[in-house]
């Protein structure tokens, strides 16, 4: 063993101590925004003290938003998480429909309720859309999952909202979608599903905070909207699906942007950091 490489909050705590005990360099790969509201102020202070005491040789963050909140951000290398190179492909945009795809854990901060409300608004205005909500509450909030189904029934759109459960293949999920939604009401550290959607040529409408901003801004591959605002989300959905020419341009831009996140590139950049630490 030449280096200790950690990938989660618990692993950072144990790994930093293990590296010290073994006399090995420690690399911390941070994938979460380690500040309020994700962690309490006391946990944040504890992490800053811990990282200062055990001193990783390098920190890798999955976005600039994550790096900015890192306990020791002066050491941070920003390397976005990668996607399978072979899954990046164009789509036949002449078959564009009106299916929305939203994939993620079912919990309030992911904002699936915002999408359900936006669909209800569009349906009431005569704009027909269908929403696929993928994911389950295994690591989320079971009560929230039930409330989403109740909300769809209350708003009269339970025939337009389908819960597909846990999805083993996100690329296949977004290949069935015409427009991907990312509705987190808190800043997302990175947003893996966004780049997975882009890889299939599926344009994205995402919340204008955190990692999604870095992925979509100036890419032409989608739209950024204020989080937690069903009316704004509904208007963006309508705008993205109403103009075939604009949609085709976004779909092409999605594939181009996805190539920036190829796993081969992420692996090369990560190996470079490891080599620099070992040298």
C-alpha positions as CSV (number, residue, x, y, z in Angstrom):
1,X,0.0,0.0,0.0
2,X,1.4,3.4,-1.0
3,X,-1.5,5.8,-0.4
4,X,-4.8,6.0,1.5
5,X,-7.6,7.2,-0.8
6,X,-11.0,7.9,0.8
7,X,-14.4,8.5,-0.9
8,X,-17.0,9.3,1.8
9,X,-17.4,11.3,5.0
10,X,-17.0,8.2,7.3
11,X,-14.1,7.0,5.2
12,X,-12.4,10.3,5.6
13,X,-12.5,10.1,9.3
14,X,-11.2,6.5,9.5
15,X,-8.9,6.9,6.6
16,X,-7.1,10.0,7.8
17,X,-6.3,8.2,11.1
18,X,-5.2,5.1,9.3
19,X,-2.9,7.1,7.0
20,X,-1.3,8.7,10.0
21,X,-0.8,5.4,11.8
22,X,0.7,3.8,8.7
23,X,2.8,6.8,7.8
24,X,1.2,7.0,4.3
25,X,-0.1,10.0,2.4
26,X,-3.9,10.6,2.4
27,X,-6.0,11.7,-0.5
28,X,-9.6,12.8,0.4
29,X,-12.1,12.7,-2.5
30,X,-15.0,14.8,-1.3
31,X,-18.4,14.4,-3.0
32,X,-20.7,16.4,-0.6
33,X,-21.1,20.0,0.2
34,X,-19.8,19.9,3.8
35,X,-21.5,22.9,5.2
36,X,-25.0,23.9,6.4
37,X,-27.7,22.6,5.8
38,X,-26.0,19.3,4.9
39,X,-24.0,19.2,8.1
40,X,-24.5,21.1,11.3
41,X,-22.1,24.0,12.2
42,X,-20.6,21.9,15.0
43,X,-19.9,19.0,12.5
44,X,-18.4,21.6,10.1
45,X,-16.1,22.9,12.8
46,X,-15.1,19.4,13.8
47,X,-14.3,18.5,10.2
48,X,-12.1,21.6,9.7
49,X,-10.2,20.7,12.9
50,X,-9.8,17.1,11.8
51,X,-8.6,17.9,8.3
52,X,-6.2,20.4,9.8
53,X,-4.9,17.9,12.2
54,X,-4.5,14.9,9.9
55,X,-3.7,17.0,6.8
56,X,-4.5,15.1,3.6
57,X,-1.8,15.5,0.9
58,X,-4.6,16.3,-1.6
59,X,-8.3,16.9,-1.8
60,X,-10.4,16.1,-4.9
61,X,-13.8,17.6,-5.2
62,X,-16.5,16.7,-7.7
63,X,-17.4,20.4,-8.4
64,X,-16.2,23.9,-7.5
65,X,-19.3,24.2,-5.3
66,X,-18.1,21.1,-3.3
67,X,-14.5,22.4,-3.3
68,X,-15.6,25.8,-1.9
69,X,-17.0,24.1,1.2
70,X,-14.2,21.6,1.7
71,X,-12.6,21.6,5.2
72,X,-9.3,22.5,3.5
73,X,-10.2,23.9,0.1
74,X,-6.7,25.2,-0.7
75,X,-5.7,21.7,-1.5
76,X,-8.7,20.9,-3.7
77,X,-8.5,19.6,-7.3
78,X,-11.8,19.8,-9.1
79,X,-12.5,16.6,-11.0
80,X,-16.1,16.0,-12.0
81,X,-17.4,12.5,-11.7
82,X,-17.2,10.5,-14.9
83,X,-19.7,8.7,-17.1
84,X,-19.2,5.7,-19.3
85,X,-17.6,6.8,-22.6
86,X,-19.4,4.2,-24.6
87,X,-22.8,5.4,-23.4
88,X,-22.5,8.8,-24.9
89,X,-24.6,8.9,-28.1
90,X,-26.8,11.1,-30.1
91,X,-30.6,10.6,-30.3
92,X,-33.2,10.9,-33.1
93,X,-34.7,14.2,-32.2
94,X,-37.4,13.9,-34.9
95,X,-39.1,11.5,-32.5
96,X,-39.3,14.1,-29.8
97,X,-42.3,13.7,-27.5
98,X,-43.3,15.1,-24.1
99,X,-42.0,12.7,-21.5
100,X,-40.2,14.2,-18.6
101,X,-37.6,12.1,-16.7
102,X,-36.7,12.8,-13.0
103,X,-34.3,10.4,-11.4
104,X,-33.0,10.4,-7.8
105,X,-33.7,9.4,-4.2
106,X,-37.2,10.2,-3.1
107,X,-36.6,12.8,-0.4
108,X,-37.8,16.4,0.1
109,X,-34.6,18.2,-0.8
110,X,-34.5,16.5,-4.2
111,X,-37.7,18.4,-5.0
112,X,-39.8,15.8,-6.8
113,X,-42.9,17.6,-5.5
114,X,-41.9,20.7,-7.5
115,X,-42.0,18.7,-10.7
116,X,-45.4,17.2,-9.9
117,X,-46.8,20.7,-9.3
118,X,-45.3,21.9,-12.5
119,X,-46.9,19.1,-14.4
120,X,-50.3,19.9,-12.9
121,X,-49.9,23.5,-14.0
122,X,-49.0,22.5,-17.6
123,X,-51.9,20.0,-17.8
124,X,-54.4,22.7,-16.5
125,X,-53.1,24.9,-19.3
126,X,-53.7,22.3,-22.0
127,X,-50.0,21.4,-22.4
128,X,-49.8,17.6,-22.3
129,X,-46.7,16.1,-20.6
130,X,-46.0,12.8,-18.8
131,X,-43.6,12.6,-15.9
132,X,-41.5,9.5,-15.0
133,X,-40.1,9.6,-11.5
134,X,-37.3,7.1,-11.0
135,X,-35.8,6.2,-7.7
136,X,-36.9,4.9,-4.4
137,X,-36.8,5.8,-0.7
138,X,-34.3,3.1,0.3
139,X,-31.9,5.9,1.5
140,X,-34.5,8.6,1.4
141,X,-37.8,9.4,3.1
142,X,-40.6,6.7,2.9
143,X,-43.2,9.2,4.1
144,X,-42.2,11.6,1.4
145,X,-42.6,8.9,-1.3
146,X,-46.1,8.4,-0.2
147,X,-46.8,12.1,-0.1
148,X,-45.7,12.5,-3.7
149,X,-48.3,9.9,-4.9
150,X,-51.0,11.6,-2.8
151,X,-50.0,15.0,-4.3
152,X,-50.4,13.7,-7.8
153,X,-53.8,12.4,-6.9
154,X,-54.9,15.6,-5.2
155,X,-53.7,17.7,-8.2
156,X,-55.5,15.3,-10.7
157,X,-52.4,14.2,-12.5
158,X,-51.9,10.7,-11.2
159,X,-52.6,9.5,-14.7
160,X,-49.6,11.6,-16.0
161,X,-47.1,10.8,-13.2
162,X,-45.5,7.3,-13.1
163,X,-43.2,6.1,-10.4
164,X,-40.8,3.6,-11.9
165,X,-39.0,2.6,-8.7
166,X,-35.2,2.0,-8.5
167,X,-33.6,2.3,-11.9
168,X,-30.5,0.0,-12.6
169,X,-29.7,1.8,-15.9
170,X,-29.9,5.6,-15.8
171,X,-28.9,5.8,-19.4
172,X,-31.9,3.7,-20.5
173,X,-34.2,5.8,-18.2
174,X,-33.2,9.0,-19.9
175,X,-33.3,7.4,-23.3
176,X,-37.1,7.0,-22.6
177,X,-37.3,10.7,-21.6
178,X,-37.5,13.7,-23.9
179,X,-36.5,16.2,-21.2
180,X,-34.6,15.5,-18.0
181,X,-35.5,17.4,-14.8
182,X,-33.3,18.1,-11.8
183,X,-35.4,19.8,-9.2
184,X,-33.2,19.9,-6.0
185,X,-34.3,22.7,-3.7
186,X,-30.8,22.8,-2.0
187,X,-27.5,23.1,-3.9
188,X,-26.5,19.8,-5.4
189,X,-22.8,18.9,-5.0
190,X,-22.5,17.6,-8.5
191,X,-25.6,16.0,-10.0
192,X,-24.5,12.7,-11.6
193,X,-27.9,12.1,-13.3
194,X,-27.5,15.4,-15.2
195,X,-24.5,14.2,-17.1
196,X,-26.0,10.7,-17.5
197,X,-29.0,12.4,-19.2
198,X,-26.7,14.6,-21.4
199,X,-24.9,11.4,-22.5
200,X,-28.2,10.2,-24.1
201,X,-28.8,13.5,-25.9
202,X,-31.5,14.4,-23.4
203,X,-31.6,18.2,-22.6
204,X,-31.9,19.1,-19.0
205,X,-33.8,21.6,-16.9
206,X,-32.0,22.0,-13.6
207,X,-32.0,24.1,-10.4
208,X,-29.7,27.1,-10.7
209,X,-27.5,26.2,-7.7
210,X,-24.4,24.1,-7.0
211,X,-22.8,21.6,-9.4
212,X,-25.6,21.7,-12.0
213,X,-24.7,25.3,-12.8
214,X,-21.1,24.3,-13.6
215,X,-22.4,21.5,-15.8
216,X,-25.0,23.4,-17.8
217,X,-24.0,27.1,-17.8
218,X,-23.0,28.3,-21.3
219,X,-23.3,24.7,-22.7
220,X,-26.6,25.2,-24.6
221,X,-27.6,21.7,-23.4
222,X,-30.5,22.8,-21.2
223,X,-32.0,25.5,-18.9
224,X,-31.3,26.6,-15.4
225,X,-34.2,27.7,-13.2
226,X,-34.8,29.0,-9.7
227,X,-35.2,26.1,-7.3
228,X,-38.5,25.3,-5.6
229,X,-40.6,27.3,-8.1
230,X,-43.2,25.2,-9.9
231,X,-44.4,28.0,-12.1
232,X,-40.9,28.8,-13.3
233,X,-40.2,25.1,-13.9
234,X,-43.4,24.7,-15.9
235,X,-42.5,27.6,-18.1
236,X,-39.0,26.2,-18.7
237,X,-40.5,22.8,-19.6
238,X,-42.9,24.4,-22.1
239,X,-40.1,26.5,-23.6
240,X,-37.8,23.5,-24.0
241,X,-40.4,21.3,-25.7
242,X,-42.3,23.8,-27.8
243,X,-39.7,24.7,-30.4
244,X,-38.4,21.6,-32.4
245,X,-35.4,23.5,-33.8
246,X,-34.3,24.7,-30.4
247,X,-34.8,21.3,-28.9
248,X,-32.7,19.7,-31.6
249,X,-29.9,22.2,-30.9
250,X,-30.0,21.4,-27.1
251,X,-29.9,17.7,-27.8
252,X,-26.8,18.0,-30.0
253,X,-25.2,20.3,-27.4
254,X,-26.0,17.8,-24.6
255,X,-23.9,15.1,-26.3
256,X,-21.0,17.5,-26.9
257,X,-21.1,18.6,-23.2
258,X,-21.3,15.0,-22.0
259,X,-18.0,14.2,-23.6
260,X,-16.3,16.6,-21.1
261,X,-17.3,14.1,-18.4
262,X,-16.1,10.9,-20.0
263,X,-14.8,8.5,-17.3
264,X,-11.5,8.2,-19.2
265,X,-10.9,11.9,-18.6
266,X,-11.8,11.7,-14.9
267,X,-9.5,8.7,-14.5
268,X,-6.6,10.4,-16.2
269,X,-7.0,13.5,-14.0
270,X,-7.4,11.5,-10.8
271,X,-4.3,9.4,-11.6
272,X,-2.4,12.7,-12.2
273,X,-3.2,13.8,-8.6
274,X,-2.2,10.4,-7.2
275,X,1.1,10.5,-9.0
276,X,1.8,14.0,-7.8
277,X,1.2,12.9,-4.2
278,X,3.4,9.9,-4.5
279,X,6.2,11.8,-6.1
